[in-house]
Amino acid sequence: MSRRNESQPEVGAKDWALLLLLSVLWGGSFFFFKVIVEALPPFTVVLGRVGLAAIALKLFLLVKGDQMPSSGRLWGQFFAMGTLNNVIPFTLIGFAGIYGRRFNTYRT
């Protein structure tokens, strides 16, 4: 029988509720992504999604009273990370929403 480590935090009902909310938001975004690429091109959807996130993060910095970083090297890292973690995957998901239907043999 293992004993609980006292340094591990207790997971309560609030934590489970936040996890459920996160999963609904995260999963719902993929559903709506498939719906919206029916009306808009994938690159437009990705630009809107990433642009809204950038605006939200800038507002968060303003509320917190922090400044945007000024290091060119750091901005290069931000660009690489944003491209690999957001732009490329969401663009591929958008194109999959459009062209994936063609390869779905289970549709009637």
Secondary structure, 3 states (H helix, E strand, C coil): CCCCCCCCCCCCHHHHHHHHHHHHHHHHHHHHHHHHCCCCCHHHHHHHHHHHHHHHHHHHHHHHCCCCCCCHHHHHHHHHHHHHHHHHHHHHHHHHHHHHHHHCCCCC
